[in-house]
Every structure is written in C-alpha cells, then in structure tokens.
Amino acid sequence: MENQNPYQQYMYSYPHKTAYSTLSNIHLQDYFPHLEGAKNSLYFHIPFCQYKCGYCNLFSIAGQAEQVMEQYINAMERHTQQLSQSLPKSTNFCDLTLGGGTPLILSMPLLHRVFSLAKNYFRFDTSGFPIAIETSPNQTTPEKLELLKEEGVTRISIGIQSFHETELKALHRFHNTASASKALNAIKNKEFGCLNIDLIYGIPGQTTESFLDSLRQALAFKPEELFVYPLYIKPETALYQEDCRCSANAMEMYRQARHFLKAAGYHPHSMRRFIKTSSHSLPESSCGFGNTISIGCGGRSYIGNLHFCAPYAVKQENCLSILKAYLQEKDYLKVSHGFLLPPDEQKRRYVIRHILFGKGINLAEYKNHFSEEVHKDFPILSKWEKNNYATTADGYITLTEEGFCLSDYLGPQLISPVIQEKMAAFQTASA
C-alpha cells in the first residue's frame, strides 16, 4: 500500500446508508418470519444534541426545544405501538440500545418514557438483558445516571474524544476536561457493568504524546472498553467547511496507542475497540445473522436481506425536514428507502462484519451458510495473506496485527462495484 492513505473509509456497516435508494412494493410483514427464533436487537434513536460537533456526519439535530423532543417521543410511541401490534407473538429481543444524537439530553420524564416504550411493548429473552446507552459529558448528571441504574442499563458509552482543551476546541466540542472528569466519576460511582470511553486521534494540532496522555487519563477511570477513532473529515461537516485537515501522522499515533493499550491489558477486538482482558463483556466469536429493529428516524433496521431507514442527511435543514416527516407519519410500517441485498451482497456483508472484528471469519460457518469456500468467493483474502495482512489458522481467517492497523484501507476493498457506484452517485448528487 505504498504511498496510499491508510484511512479510506470506516466500515461500520455494509452497505453504507449512501447506497440506499427508493424502495417500492415492500411489505414489512413479509419479512417478519425472519424474526421468529432469531437473535434480534432493538434500537431507539434519539437524534437530539446540544450542538453539532465539527466532525459529525451522523443524523443528529442540535438546539431543539423540549416541546419538539416531546413530540418526537410521542411519534416514537405511535411507531412502537404499530410495530408491536404487527410482530409475530414469538418475537423476542436479546438486547436494547439507545443511541443518537445524545439520549441523555432528554428530560427525566421523557427518558423514562423511552425505556417504558421498550419494556412495555416488546418482549426480551431474559429479565437481565443487556441495555446500552450513549452520552456526552454535559448531559451526564447524577440524577439521570440514577434513572439509568434503575432501568437496568449495563453499558454506558461516553464521547470524551480528548482530555486536552485545544483539541476539544479544534473538534468543536463544547465540554471541557473538568466536565469530562466529573461525568466519568459520576458514572464510576454508579458501578455500571461496562464503561466505554471514546477518544479521537488525528486531530489538528494533536501530537502522539498528547493522544497517549488522553489515553492515560482515560485509563485512570478503569473503563472496561475504549474505542479509539481516527478523525474523518466528511463533506457537509463544519470541519470540512473550514478546509480542516487531520494529522499526517495519524497512523503512527494509532500504532503507539495500540501498543500502549495492549501493554495496559486491553485486548484489541478490532482496529477501534479495546476490551479489558478481565472484563466479562468479551464478544462472541461470531456476530451471526441477527436482525435489528430501529424505532425513531435516523436508525437502521435489518431484517433478513432487507435494510431500511429514513433517507441519509447531515445538513441541519435536511435533518429537520426528515424529522418533520417522521412526526407527521401515519404508517410507521411503510418501507420506502433502503436496500435489498442479493446473495452476493449478503456474502460481502458477512465477510466484512467478521474479517474486521475478533477472531475473523469462521470457515466452516461460511461454507455451511453459503455452500462455498470463502477463499473461492473472495480471492482477495488470499492476496491479503500473501501480503501478511491476514492469516488462516484453527478454522478462521483473521487479520494480522498489520492487517488490523490497516482495516480502513483493506475493508473498503471488499465493497462491490454496484455499491461503490451507488455511493459515488450519492456524493455527486450531494456536492
């Protein structure tokens, strides 16, 4: 990969939302049989934030009044009612996630309502199912943490990003190091099962030493997990409009951080995710073929080969337009925007979701599910092995240490020409 940028794209899902398009004649009820007896996840998307971070290219809306948030929760309740009344009676969910946006920006009554919607309308496998939620320092209060404890939250992920004021300002973050430490101490005092801290590297003006210092300060709070994200500056974000550039030595920062975290007892499950080796939250070897049902606008649903969501947007005026449409929707079971994965794309999704994480691709599982050898379907994997980016052992093909470091360079090579074309068309139309 000589002279190539190692940061091409973050492959957190496949296909990317920008490859979605208009769907017609899709009846959601036809896909409900996929939910019976399967591993199903439930996701509630809260799109509201205090402000829009400079790098944020997610569906989030800043500066909304309490009245708008209440209208949104009302719409989520209508959505929940329609969906729960239509699902097969045997549909169970194994986990719950509240993401955003910043879910804790909701008032106490609204936050309690969201949990009630999930627990009163849907059935979960056990009484102690995993519940995860995202937060930011300014929205993390002792009162809301007490509510989360009462609701059975098991994992809190907090976006700290840096413990250096100049770096926070460069990112257009509006908390400071004091509020970050205050929030983290409050979380630790409640003794949740898993604390995850998000940090960013490649920030303009950041050095390897300042990033390592942020990691040291993060570890002082003894998190069970850390996510370290490279800074991506995407179109329509504030940093892009400012013609900002991430640090040229981002990869060197990452390599040193990876070495530092491993020495501190954190196991790399992927390029970004590091888990304390003594933690009980170690992931399964395979992410399987589960489904996700999303409530709200901005979250994605996956049922079998059907992927769908509201249209993707970053600009505030576009996000507000989508929010307005959601508030006025009458039929929340209508599927009009998404992607139907043919068999070839289902294979790619499986490979991408496994090779970039944990133990990698289970060769027997792949053959059992797709009736073919993964190396035959994806000869590029053999090429990676020759280049020492991947290795096959004990029934798995896994990225090597170097391969994991280059995940954002290797992963995009697995995108099909069809998806590449759709993503390119979206970027052209948005320019």
DRENDO-1510 file (C-alpha; in Angstrom, 1 decimal, always signed):
<recs>
REC; n; res; u; v; w
REC; 1; MET; +0.0; +0.0; +0.0 .
REC; 2; GLU; +2.9; +2.2; -0.6 .
REC; 3; ASN; +2.0; +6.0; -0.8 .
REC; 4; GLN; -1.6; +5.1; -0.1 .
REC; 5; ASN; -3.7; +6.8; +2.6 .
REC; 6; PRO; -4.5; +4.1; +5.2 .
REC; 7; TYR; -7.7; +5.8; +6.1 .
REC; 8; GLN; -10.1; +5.3; +3.2 .
REC; 9; GLN; -13.3; +4.5; +5.0 .
REC; 10; TYR; -14.7; +3.3; +8.3 .
REC; 11; MET; -16.6; +0.0; +7.6 .
REC; 12; TYR; -19.0; +0.0; +10.5 .
REC; 13; SER; -21.8; -1.5; +8.4 .
REC; 14; TYR; -22.5; -2.7; +4.9 .
REC; 15; PRO; -23.8; -1.5; +2.7 .
REC; 16; HIS; -23.4; +2.2; +3.7 .
REC; 17; LYS; -26.5; +4.3; +4.0 .
REC; 18; THR; -25.5; +6.3; +1.0 .
REC; 19; ALA; -26.1; +3.2; -1.2 .
REC; 20; TYR; -29.7; +3.1; -0.1 .
REC; 21; SER; -32.4; +4.3; -2.5 .
REC; 22; THR; -36.2; +4.4; -3.0 .
REC; 23; LEU; -37.9; +1.1; -2.5 .
REC; 24; SER; -41.4; +0.2; -3.7 .
REC; 25; ASN; -43.8; -2.7; -3.1 .
REC; 26; ILE; -42.1; -3.7; +0.1 .
REC; 27; HIS; -44.4; -5.1; +2.7 .
REC; 28; LEU; -42.7; -5.2; +6.1 .
REC; 29; GLN; -44.9; -8.0; +7.3 .
REC; 30; ASP; -43.5; -10.3; +4.6 .
REC; 31; TYR; -40.1; -10.1; +6.4 .
REC; 32; PHE; -41.4; -10.7; +10.0 .
REC; 33; PRO; -40.9; -14.5; +9.8 .
REC; 34; HIS; -37.1; -13.8; +9.8 .
REC; 35; LEU; -37.6; -12.5; +13.4 .
REC; 36; GLU; -39.0; -15.8; +14.8 .
REC; 37; GLY; -36.4; -17.8; +16.7 .
REC; 38; ALA; -33.6; -15.4; +15.6 .
REC; 39; LYS; -31.2; -13.2; +17.5 .
REC; 40; ASN; -33.0; -9.8; +17.4 .
REC; 41; SER; -31.7; -6.4; +18.7 .
REC; 42; LEU; -33.8; -3.4; +19.5 .
REC; 43; TYR; -32.5; +0.1; +18.8 .
REC; 44; PHE; -34.1; +3.5; +19.8 .
REC; 45; HIS; -32.6; +6.5; +18.0 .
REC; 46; ILE; -32.6; +9.9; +19.8 .
REC; 47; PRO; -31.4; +12.4; +17.2 .
REC; 48; PHE; -31.1; +15.4; +19.5 .
REC; 49; CYS; -27.8; +17.1; +20.6 .
REC; 50; GLN; -26.9; +20.2; +22.5 .
REC; 51; TYR; -24.7; +21.1; +19.5 .
REC; 52; LYS; -23.3; +19.6; +16.3 .
REC; 53; CYS; -19.7; +18.5; +16.6 .
REC; 54; GLY; -17.3; +19.7; +13.9 .
REC; 55; TYR; -16.7; +16.2; +12.6 .
REC; 56; CYS; -20.2; +14.8; +13.0 .
REC; 57; ASN; -21.8; +13.3; +9.8 .
REC; 58; LEU; -24.5; +11.4; +11.6 .
REC; 59; PHE; -28.2; +12.1; +11.6 .
REC; 60; SER; -28.4; +14.5; +14.6 .
REC; 61; ILE; -30.2; +17.7; +15.3 .
REC; 62; ALA; -28.9; +20.4; +17.6 .
REC; 63; GLY; -30.7; +23.1; +19.7 .
REC; 64; GLN; -34.2; +21.8; +19.8 .
REC; 65; ALA; -36.8; +22.8; +22.4 .
REC; 66; GLU; -38.3; +20.4; +25.0 .
REC; 67; GLN; -41.6; +20.6; +23.1 .
REC; 68; VAL; -40.0; +19.2; +19.9 .
REC; 69; MET; -38.4; +16.4; +21.9 .
REC; 70; GLU; -41.7; +15.5; +23.5 .
REC; 71; GLN; -43.4; +15.5; +20.0 .
REC; 72; TYR; -40.7; +13.1; +18.9 .
REC; 73; ILE; -41.2; +10.7; +21.8 .
REC; 74; ASN; -44.9; +10.8; +21.0 .
REC; 75; ALA; -44.2; +9.8; +17.5 .
REC; 76; MET; -41.9; +7.0; +18.7 .
REC; 77; GLU; -44.8; +5.7; +20.8 .
REC; 78; ARG; -47.0; +5.6; +17.8 .
REC; 79; HIS; -44.2; +3.8; +15.9 .
REC; 80; THR; -43.8; +1.4; +18.8 .
REC; 81; GLN; -47.5; +0.6; +19.0 .
REC; 82; GLN; -47.9; -0.1; +15.3 .
REC; 83; LEU; -44.8; -2.3; +15.2 .
REC; 84; SER; -45.5; -4.3; +18.3 .
REC; 85; GLN; -49.1; -5.0; +17.3 .
REC; 86; SER; -47.9; -6.4; +13.9 .
REC; 87; LEU; -44.9; -8.5; +15.1 .
REC; 88; PRO; -45.3; -12.3; +15.4 .
REC; 89; LYS; -46.2; -13.2; +19.0 .
REC; 90; SER; -43.0; -15.3; +19.3 .
REC; 91; THR; -40.7; -12.4; +18.5 .
REC; 92; ASN; -38.1; -11.9; +21.3 .
REC; 93; PHE; -35.3; -9.4; +21.6 .
REC; 94; CYS; -31.9; -10.1; +23.2 .
REC; 95; ASP; -30.6; -6.5; +23.8 .
REC; 96; LEU; -31.6; -2.9; +23.8 .
REC; 97; THR; -29.6; +0.2; +22.7 .
REC; 98; LEU; -30.3; +3.9; +23.0 .
REC; 99; GLY; -28.2; +5.9; +20.6 .
REC; 100; GLY; -28.1; +9.2; +18.9 .
REC; 101; GLY; -27.6; +12.0; +19.0 .
REC; 102; THR; -27.3; +12.3; +22.8 .
REC; 103; PRO; -30.1; +10.3; +24.5 .
REC; 104; LEU; -29.4; +11.9; +27.9 .
REC; 105; ILE; -30.3; +15.3; +26.5 .
REC; 106; LEU; -33.9; +14.2; +27.1 .
REC; 107; SER; -35.6; +15.3; +30.3 .
REC; 108; MET; -36.0; +12.8; +33.1 .
REC; 109; PRO; -39.7; +12.1; +32.2 .
REC; 110; LEU; -39.0; +11.7; +28.5 .
REC; 111; LEU; -36.1; +9.5; +29.1 .
REC; 112; HIS; -38.2; +7.3; +31.4 .
REC; 113; ARG; -40.8; +7.1; +28.7 .
REC; 114; VAL; -38.4; +5.7; +26.2 .
REC; 115; PHE; -37.4; +2.9; +28.5 .
REC; 116; SER; -41.1; +2.2; +29.1 .
REC; 117; LEU; -41.8; +2.0; +25.4 .
REC; 118; ALA; -39.2; -0.7; +25.0 .
REC; 119; LYS; -40.1; -2.7; +28.0 .
REC; 120; ASN; -43.9; -2.4; +27.8 .
REC; 121; TYR; -44.3; -3.1; +24.1 .
REC; 122; PHE; -41.6; -5.6; +23.3 .
REC; 123; ARG; -40.6; -9.0; +24.8 .
REC; 124; PHE; -37.0; -9.7; +25.9 .
REC; 125; ASP; -35.3; -13.1; +26.3 .
REC; 126; THR; -34.4; -12.6; +30.0 .
REC; 127; SER; -35.1; -10.1; +32.8 .
REC; 128; GLY; -31.4; -9.2; +32.8 .
REC; 129; PHE; -30.9; -8.4; +29.1 .
REC; 130; PRO; -28.0; -6.0; +28.1 .
REC; 131; ILE; -29.0; -2.4; +27.8 .
REC; 132; ALA; -26.5; +0.1; +26.3 .
REC; 133; ILE; -26.8; +3.9; +26.1 .
REC; 134; GLU; -24.6; +6.7; +24.6 .
REC; 135; THR; -23.9; +10.0; +26.4 .
REC; 136; SER; -21.8; +13.2; +26.4 .
REC; 137; PRO; -20.2; +14.9; +29.5 .
REC; 138; ASN; -22.5; +17.9; +29.6 .
REC; 139; GLN; -25.6; +15.7; +29.7 .
REC; 140; THR; -24.3; +13.2; +32.3 .
REC; 141; THR; -25.9; +14.1; +35.6 .
REC; 142; PRO; -26.2; +12.1; +38.8 .
REC; 143; GLU; -30.0; +12.2; +38.6 .
REC; 144; LYS; -30.1; +10.7; +35.1 .
REC; 145; LEU; -27.4; +8.1; +36.0 .
REC; 146; GLU; -29.7; +7.0; +38.9 .
REC; 147; LEU; -32.5; +6.6; +36.4 .
REC; 148; LEU; -30.3; +4.6; +34.1 .
REC; 149; LYS; -29.3; +2.4; +37.0 .
REC; 150; GLU; -33.0; +1.8; +37.9 .
REC; 151; GLU; -33.8; +0.9; +34.3 .
REC; 152; GLY; -31.1; -1.8; +34.3 .
REC; 153; VAL; -28.6; -0.1; +31.9 .
REC; 154; THR; -25.5; -2.3; +31.7 .
REC; 155; ARG; -23.2; -0.3; +29.4 .
REC; 156; ILE; -22.6; +3.4; +29.1 .
REC; 157; SER; -20.5; +4.8; +26.2 .
REC; 158; ILE; -19.3; +8.4; +26.6 .
REC; 159; GLY; -17.8; +10.6; +24.0 .
REC; 160; ILE; -14.8; +12.2; +25.6 .
REC; 161; GLN; -12.7; +12.5; +22.4 .
REC; 162; SER; -9.7; +14.2; +24.2 .
REC; 163; PHE; -8.6; +15.4; +27.6 .
REC; 164; HIS; -6.9; +18.5; +26.0 .
REC; 165; GLU; -8.8; +21.8; +25.7 .
REC; 166; THR; -7.2; +22.9; +22.5 .
REC; 167; GLU; -8.0; +19.6; +20.8 .
REC; 168; LEU; -11.6; +19.7; +22.0 .
REC; 169; LYS; -11.9; +23.2; +20.6 .
REC; 170; ALA; -10.5; +22.0; +17.3 .
REC; 171; LEU; -13.2; +19.4; +17.2 .
REC; 172; HIS; -16.0; +21.9; +18.0 .
REC; 173; ARG; -16.7; +20.1; +21.2 .
REC; 174; PHE; -18.4; +22.2; +23.9 .
REC; 175; HIS; -17.4; +20.3; +27.0 .
REC; 176; ASN; -14.1; +20.7; +28.8 .
REC; 177; THR; -11.7; +18.4; +30.7 .
REC; 178; ALA; -13.3; +19.3; +34.0 .
REC; 179; SER; -16.8; +18.3; +32.9 .
REC; 180; ALA; -15.4; +15.1; +31.3 .
REC; 181; SER; -13.8; +14.1; +34.6 .
REC; 182; LYS; -16.9; +15.0; +36.6 .
REC; 183; ALA; -19.1; +12.9; +34.3 .
REC; 184; LEU; -16.7; +9.9; +34.4 .
REC; 185; ASN; -16.5; +10.0; +38.2 .
REC; 186; ALA; -20.3; +10.1; +38.4 .
REC; 187; ILE; -20.6; +7.0; +36.1 .
REC; 188; LYS; -18.0; +5.1; +38.1 .
REC; 189; ASN; -19.8; +5.9; +41.3 .
REC; 190; LYS; -22.9; +4.1; +40.0 .
REC; 191; GLU; -20.9; +1.0; +39.2 .
REC; 192; PHE; -22.4; +0.1; +35.8 .
REC; 193; GLY; -21.3; -3.2; +34.3 .
REC; 194; CYS; -19.4; -1.6; +31.4 .
REC; 195; LEU; -18.0; +1.9; +30.9 .
REC; 196; ASN; -16.8; +2.7; +27.4 .
REC; 197; ILE; -14.8; +5.8; +26.6 .
REC; 198; ASP; -14.5; +7.2; +23.0 .
REC; 199; LEU; -11.3; +9.0; +22.0 .
REC; 200; ILE; -10.3; +10.5; +18.7 .
REC; 201; TYR; -6.8; +10.7; +17.1 .
REC; 202; GLY; -5.6; +12.7; +14.1 .
REC; 203; ILE; -7.0; +15.9; +15.5 .
REC; 204; PRO; -5.3; +19.1; +14.0 .
REC; 205; GLY; -2.6; +20.1; +16.4 .
REC; 206; GLN; -2.6; +16.8; +18.3 .
REC; 207; THR; +0.6; +15.0; +18.9 .
REC; 208; THR; +1.4; +11.4; +19.6 .
REC; 209; GLU; +2.3; +12.3; +23.2 .
REC; 210; SER; -0.9; +14.3; +23.7 .
REC; 211; PHE; -3.0; +11.4; +22.4 .
REC; 212; LEU; -1.2; +9.0; +24.7 .
REC; 213; ASP; -1.8; +11.4; +27.6 .
REC; 214; SER; -5.5; +11.3; +26.8 .
REC; 215; LEU; -5.4; +7.5; +26.9 .
REC; 216; ARG; -3.6; +7.6; +30.3 .
REC; 217; GLN; -6.2; +9.9; +31.7 .
REC; 218; ALA; -9.0; +7.7; +30.3 .
REC; 219; LEU; -7.4; +4.6; +31.9 .
REC; 220; ALA; -7.4; +6.3; +35.3 .
REC; 221; PHE; -11.2; +5.7; +35.3 .
REC; 222; LYS; -10.7; +2.0; +34.7 .
REC; 223; PRO; -13.1; +1.6; +31.7 .
REC; 224; GLU; -14.0; -1.9; +30.6 .
REC; 225; GLU; -13.7; -0.8; +27.0 .
REC; 226; LEU; -12.2; +2.0; +24.9 .
REC; 227; PHE; -12.9; +3.0; +21.3 .
REC; 228; VAL; -10.2; +5.0; +19.5 .
REC; 229; TYR; -11.5; +6.6; +16.3 .
REC; 230; PRO; -9.4; +8.2; +13.6 .
REC; 231; LEU; -10.7; +11.7; +12.7 .
REC; 232; TYR; -12.6; +11.6; +9.4 .
REC; 233; ILE; -13.5; +15.0; +7.9 .
REC; 234; LYS; -16.6; +14.4; +5.7 .
REC; 235; PRO; -18.5; +16.7; +3.4 .
REC; 236; GLU; -21.2; +18.8; +4.9 .
REC; 237; THR; -19.5; +18.9; +8.3 .
REC; 238; ALA; -18.2; +22.1; +10.0 .
REC; 239; LEU; -14.5; +20.9; +9.8 .
REC; 240; TYR; -14.9; +20.2; +6.1 .
REC; 241; GLN; -16.3; +23.7; +5.5 .
REC; 242; GLU; -13.3; +25.1; +7.3 .
REC; 243; ASP; -11.0; +23.1; +5.0 .
REC; 244; CYS; -9.5; +21.3; +8.0 .
REC; 245; ARG; -7.0; +18.5; +7.7 .
REC; 246; CYS; -6.4; +15.6; +10.1 .
REC; 247; SER; -2.8; +15.0; +11.3 .
REC; 248; ALA; -0.5; +13.5; +8.8 .
REC; 249; ASN; +1.0; +11.1; +11.4 .
REC; 250; ALA; -2.4; +9.6; +12.5 .
REC; 251; MET; -1.2; +6.1; +11.7 .
REC; 252; GLU; +1.9; +6.5; +13.9 .
REC; 253; MET; -0.4; +7.8; +16.7 .
REC; 254; TYR; -2.6; +4.7; +16.3 .
REC; 255; ARG; +0.3; +2.2; +16.3 .
REC; 256; GLN; +1.7; +3.6; +19.5 .
REC; 257; ALA; -1.7; +3.8; +21.1 .
REC; 258; ARG; -2.4; +0.2; +20.2 .
REC; 259; HIS; +0.9; -0.9; +21.7 .
REC; 260; PHE; +0.2; +1.2; +24.9 .
REC; 261; LEU; -3.3; -0.2; +25.3 .
REC; 262; LYS; -2.2; -3.9; +24.8 .
REC; 263; ALA; +0.5; -3.3; +27.4 .
REC; 264; ALA; -2.1; -2.0; +29.8 .
REC; 265; GLY; -4.2; -5.1; +29.5 .
REC; 266; TYR; -6.7; -4.1; +26.8 .
REC; 267; HIS; -7.4; -6.7; +24.1 .
REC; 268; PRO; -7.9; -5.3; +20.5 .
REC; 269; HIS; -11.2; -6.8; +19.2 .
REC; 270; SER; -11.0; -4.6; +16.1 .
REC; 271; MET; -9.0; -1.6; +14.9 .
REC; 272; ARG; -11.0; +0.6; +17.2 .
REC; 273; ARG; -12.4; -1.4; +20.0 .
REC; 274; PHE; -10.2; -2.4; +23.0 .
REC; 275; ILE; -11.6; -4.6; +25.8 .
REC; 276; LYS; -10.1; -5.1; +29.3 .
REC; 277; THR; -9.0; -8.7; +29.3 .
REC; 278; SER; -10.5; -9.3; +32.7 .
REC; 279; SER; -13.9; -7.9; +31.5 .
REC; 280; HIS; -16.9; -10.2; +31.3 .
REC; 281; SER; -18.1; -8.4; +28.2 .
REC; 282; LEU; -15.8; -10.2; +25.8 .
REC; 283; PRO; -17.6; -10.6; +22.5 .
REC; 284; GLU; -18.7; -13.9; +20.9 .
REC; 285; SER; -16.6; -15.3; +18.1 .
REC; 286; SER; -19.3; -14.7; +15.5 .
REC; 287; CYS; -21.8; -11.9; +15.1 .
REC; 288; GLY; -24.1; -14.4; +13.4 .
REC; 289; PHE; -27.1; -13.4; +11.2 .
REC; 290; GLY; -29.2; -11.4; +13.7 .
REC; 291; ASN; -31.7; -8.7; +12.9 .
REC; 292; THR; -32.1; -5.2; +14.2 .
REC; 293; ILE; -35.4; -3.2; +14.6 .
REC; 294; SER; -35.0; +0.5; +14.9 .
REC; 295; ILE; -37.5; +2.9; +16.4 .
REC; 296; GLY; -37.3; +6.6; +15.5 .
REC; 297; CYS; -35.8; +8.3; +12.5 .
REC; 298; GLY; -32.1; +8.0; +11.8 .
REC; 299; GLY; -31.6; +4.4; +12.9 .
REC; 300; ARG; -31.3; +1.5; +10.5 .
REC; 301; SER; -33.3; -1.7; +10.6 .
REC; 302; TYR; -32.0; -5.0; +9.3 .
REC; 303; ILE; -34.4; -7.9; +8.7 .
REC; 304; GLY; -33.0; -10.7; +6.6 .
REC; 305; ASN; -31.8; -9.2; +3.4 .
REC; 306; LEU; -33.9; -6.1; +3.8 .
REC; 307; HIS; -32.1; -3.0; +5.1 .
REC; 308; PHE; -34.1; +0.3; +5.5 .
REC; 309; CYS; -34.1; +3.6; +7.2 .
REC; 310; ALA; -35.1; +7.3; +6.7 .
REC; 311; PRO; -33.0; +9.0; +3.9 .
REC; 312; TYR; -29.5; +9.9; +5.0 .
REC; 313; ALA; -28.7; +13.5; +5.8 .
REC; 314; VAL; -26.1; +15.6; +7.6 .
REC; 315; LYS; -27.1; +19.2; +7.0 .
REC; 316; GLN; -29.4; +20.5; +9.7 .
REC; 317; GLU; -32.1; +21.8; +7.3 .
REC; 318; ASN; -32.3; +18.3; +5.7 .
REC; 319; CYS; -32.3; +16.5; +9.1 .
REC; 320; LEU; -35.1; +18.9; +10.2 .
REC; 321; SER; -37.1; +18.0; +7.1 .
REC; 322; ILE; -36.8; +14.3; +7.8 .
REC; 323; LEU; -37.7; +14.8; +11.4 .
REC; 324; LYS; -40.8; +16.8; +10.4 .
REC; 325; ALA; -41.9; +13.9; +8.1 .
REC; 326; TYR; -41.4; +11.4; +10.9 .
REC; 327; LEU; -43.5; +13.5; +13.3 .
REC; 328; GLN; -46.3; +13.6; +10.7 .
REC; 329; GLU; -46.1; +9.9; +9.6 .
REC; 330; LYS; -49.3; +7.9; +9.8 .
REC; 331; ASP; -47.9; +4.5; +8.7 .
REC; 332; TYR; -44.6; +3.6; +10.5 .
REC; 333; LEU; -44.6; +0.2; +8.9 .
REC; 334; LYS; -44.1; +1.7; +5.5 .
REC; 335; VAL; -40.7; +0.9; +3.9 .
REC; 336; SER; -39.8; +3.3; +1.2 .
REC; 337; HIS; -36.0; +3.8; +1.5 .
REC; 338; GLY; -33.4; +1.1; +1.8 .
REC; 339; PHE; -31.6; -1.7; +0.1 .
REC; 340; LEU; -32.4; -5.4; -0.7 .
REC; 341; LEU; -29.2; -7.4; -0.5 .
REC; 342; PRO; -28.9; -10.1; -3.2 .
REC; 343; PRO; -26.9; -13.3; -2.3 .
REC; 344; ASP; -23.6; -11.8; -3.4 .
REC; 345; GLU; -24.0; -8.7; -1.2 .
REC; 346; GLN; -25.1; -10.9; +1.7 .
REC; 347; LYS; -21.8; -12.7; +1.4 .
REC; 348; ARG; -19.9; -9.5; +1.4 .
REC; 349; ARG; -21.7; -8.2; +4.4 .
REC; 350; TYR; -20.8; -11.4; +6.3 .
REC; 351; VAL; -17.1; -11.2; +5.3 .
REC; 352; ILE; -16.9; -7.5; +6.2 .
REC; 353; ARG; -18.6; -8.0; +9.5 .
REC; 354; HIS; -16.3; -10.8; +10.5 .
REC; 355; ILE; -12.8; -10.2; +9.0 .
REC; 356; LEU; -12.5; -6.8; +10.6 .
REC; 357; PHE; -13.5; -8.0; +14.1 .
REC; 358; GLY; -12.4; -10.5; +16.7 .
REC; 359; LYS; -11.4; -14.0; +15.6 .
REC; 360; GLY; -12.4; -13.3; +12.0 .
REC; 361; ILE; -14.2; -15.5; +9.5 .
REC; 362; ASN; -15.3; -19.0; +10.7 .
REC; 363; LEU; -14.5; -21.0; +7.5 .
REC; 364; ALA; -16.9; -23.8; +8.4 .
REC; 365; GLU; -19.7; -21.4; +9.3 .
REC; 366; TYR; -19.3; -19.6; +6.0 .
REC; 367; LYS; -19.4; -22.8; +3.9 .
REC; 368; ASN; -22.4; -24.1; +5.8 .
REC; 369; HIS; -24.3; -20.9; +5.3 .
REC; 370; PHE; -23.3; -20.1; +1.7 .
REC; 371; SER; -22.4; -23.5; +0.3 .
REC; 372; GLU; -19.0; -22.3; -0.9 .
REC; 373; GLU; -15.4; -21.8; +0.3 .
REC; 374; VAL; -14.8; -18.2; +1.3 .
REC; 375; HIS; -11.4; -18.1; -0.4 .
REC; 376; LYS; -13.1; -19.0; -3.7 .
REC; 377; ASP; -15.7; -16.3; -3.3 .
REC; 378; PHE; -13.2; -13.7; -2.2 .
REC; 379; PRO; -9.8; -14.4; -3.7 .
REC; 380; ILE; -8.6; -11.0; -2.4 .
REC; 381; LEU; -8.3; -12.8; +1.0 .
REC; 382; SER; -5.5; -15.0; -0.4 .
REC; 383; LYS; -3.8; -11.8; -1.6 .
REC; 384; TRP; -4.0; -10.3; +1.8 .
REC; 385; GLU; -2.5; -13.5; +3.3 .
REC; 386; LYS; +0.5; -13.2; +0.8 .
REC; 387; ASN; +0.9; -9.6; +1.9 .
REC; 388; ASN; +0.8; -10.7; +5.6 .
REC; 389; TYR; -2.4; -8.7; +6.2 .
REC; 390; ALA; -4.3; -11.9; +7.1 .
REC; 391; THR; -3.7; -15.5; +8.2 .
REC; 392; THR; -5.6; -18.7; +8.3 .
REC; 393; ALA; -5.4; -20.9; +11.5 .
REC; 394; ASP; -7.7; -23.0; +13.7 .
REC; 395; GLY; -10.6; -22.8; +11.2 .
REC; 396; TYR; -10.6; -19.0; +11.0 .
REC; 397; ILE; -9.2; -16.4; +8.6 .
REC; 398; THR; -8.1; -13.4; +10.7 .
REC; 399; LEU; -6.4; -10.1; +10.1 .
REC; 400; THR; -2.8; -10.0; +11.3 .
REC; 401; GLU; -1.5; -7.2; +13.6 .
REC; 402; GLU; -0.6; -5.2; +10.5 .
REC; 403; GLY; -3.9; -6.0; +8.9 .
REC; 404; PHE; -5.9; -4.7; +11.8 .
REC; 405; CYS; -4.0; -1.5; +11.7 .
REC; 406; LEU; -4.9; -1.1; +8.1 .
REC; 407; SER; -8.6; -2.0; +8.5 .
REC; 408; ASP; -9.8; +1.3; +7.0 .
REC; 409; TYR; -7.6; +0.6; +3.9 .
REC; 410; LEU; -8.4; -3.1; +3.5 .
REC; 411; GLY; -12.1; -3.1; +4.4 .
REC; 412; PRO; -13.2; -0.8; +1.5 .
REC; 413; GLN; -11.6; -3.2; -1.0 .
REC; 414; LEU; -14.5; -5.6; -0.2 .
REC; 415; ILE; -17.2; -3.1; -1.4 .
REC; 416; SER; -18.8; -4.4; -4.5 .
REC; 417; PRO; -18.7; -2.3; -7.8 .
REC; 418; VAL; -22.5; -1.9; -7.5 .
REC; 419; ILE; -22.3; -0.4; -4.0 .
REC; 420; GLN; -19.3; +1.8; -5.0 .
REC; 421; GLU; -21.3; +3.2; -7.9 .
REC; 422; LYS; -24.3; +4.0; -5.7 .
REC; 423; MET; -22.2; +5.7; -3.1 .
REC; 424; ALA; -20.3; +7.7; -5.7 .
REC; 425; ALA; -23.7; +8.8; -7.2 .
REC; 426; PHE; -24.9; +9.9; -3.8 .
REC; 427; GLN; -21.7; +12.0; -3.2 .
REC; 428; THR; -22.1; +13.6; -6.7 .
REC; 429; ALA; -25.7; +14.5; -6.0 .
REC; 430; SER; -24.9; +16.0; -2.6 .
REC; 431; ALA; -22.0; +18.1; -3.9 .
</recs>
